[in-house]
Amino acid sequence: MWRRYRDGTMCDDLVTEASESAPGRPQLVPFVRSGQILRRETLSAMQTRTLSELRALPPELRQPEHVSREAYPVRYSRRFLQLAPDPNPPPQAAPAAHPVSRTG
């Protein structure tokens, strides 16, 4: 998943297949692979990164009780859509045995 920013504010996300790259900042960065540590981050760095992301939220997303599903655009790459089931099945689709919440 890749996130784009405009003037320091989040503007949209693009969900891609793992091997794809796209404009923006990657949101899923591996820290461990096959038992090997790839990256280390201090608690202080995590806190700084988290606060930075919270400040980058668009104003309309800072009060989640007032947010609609359409408030923040999340798109899917063609390749991801070809490989994955529909991330937003139509309401008439058969319900899953255990509904899964998908957030953007």
C-alpha positions, 0 to 999 in steps of 0.5 A: 500500500502506498500513500500520497501526500499533498502539502504534507496532508494525506490525499489518497492510498493505493493498494498494490500487489506486494511486488508493485511500486507506486508513487507515494510512501510505502505503508507496509515496510517489512521489519522481519523476513524469514526470521531475519531482522531487516530493520530496527526502530526505536520506540522514540522513532515509532512515536515520532512517525505516528505523531507525524502521520496523525498530523498529516490526516486531512482535517475531516478525518480527525474526528472519526465519529463524523467520517463517511466511508467516502471521506478518504480515497483508497484505490486498488491497482489493476494487478491487485484487482486481477489477483485478489477477490473484490475488496468491496463486494456488492451488498447482494453478494453472499455474506461471509460466515464471519464478516471481516471489517476492511478499513482503508 
